[in-house]
Amino acid sequence: WKNNQVYRNRYVQDRQVKKEYLERGIARWQKESEQKGEFLALHRKAPINSIIAINNPMNNRTLYAKVIGRIPEAVYDQNVIVVLSPKDAMLLGARDANFFVKMRYLK
């Protein structure tokens, strides 16, 4: 969590000059993936290289992640609003490959 503080500070700073948008929906992650990246996400609308805030309402944990690309339309349906790395999903307390999140991003 200490490493995530840098992204949190950047998000709070950017919120001063950009408009904040809220989304609710499904976060997805690949349980069987061996990807080691942390604090990385794919999103449909947030600008690439921006920081997003992802909240798991079941345990009220919030994680800040950097958007590194778009969600592939052919792989994920429209209900999936964010794709996370396995480490991020574990930090948020996810147990299933799909879980409900509240997400904020800046534009």
N, C-alpha and C positions, 0 to 999 in steps of 0.2 A: 504494500500500500504506500510505502514511503516514496517509491519510484513514481507512483501515479500522481503525486502532489504537483509535479512540474506541469503535467497536462491540465490539472485542475486550475492552477494559477493562470495558465494561458487562456483557458476557457473563460474564467471570471474577468480577465482583462479584456478579451475580445467582446464580451457581452456589453461592455460600455458603449461600443460604437456600432454593433450589428444587431439585427433583429433576431429574437429567439423564437424557434418553432418547436412545438410539442407533438410527438407521435406516440401512439400506443399500438402494440402489436407483438408479433412473434420474433424472438431472436433465435438464430440457428447457429449451431456449431457442430463440427464433425467429431464425435466421440472417439472414433478410431484413428484420428489424425495424430501424427507425431510432430506437428509443427511446433516450434519452440517460441514463436513470436509472442510478444505481449503488448497489450494496449494498442492493438491494431483491429480495424473493422472495415467491412464493406457496407456501403449505404447507397440508396438510390438517388437521394436529392442533395445531401450535404456536400459542400465543396470538397474536392480532394485536397488532402493535407490540412484540413480543418480538424478541430477537436469536437467530439460529441460526448454528451453525458448520458450514460445508460444506467437506469435504476431498476433493480429487481424488487418489486413491491412486496414479495413474499417475506423478505428479510430486511428490506430497506437499505440494501447496499447499493452504492453508486460508484461506477467506474468511469473514468474518462479515457477515451481511445482516439487515436488518430485514424482518419479515413484515408485508406490507401487505394481505394478503387470502387467501382460500381458492382452491384450485385448482378451476376449473370442471369438474364431473363429466362434462358433455356434450362437453367439448373434449379432455380428456386421460384416458387409461385409468388403472387402478389401479396400474400399475407405475411411474408417474411420481410421485416423492415430493416433488419441489421444482421450481418453475419460476423461472428466473433471467432477469435482464436480459442483453442481449447483452454489455455491458461486463463484467459479473461473470463470465460464461462465458469470455470472453477472458482475464481475469485468472487464472482457474483453469486455463487452457491447453486448453480444450475445442476440438476440431476438428470434431466432428459435432454435429448438433442434439440428439442423445441421448447422454449419457455417464454412466458409473457413478460414484457418489459415496458417501461415508460422511457422515452428517449427525447432528449432535447438537442437541437443543433442550431448553429448560427449561420445567417446568410447576410 
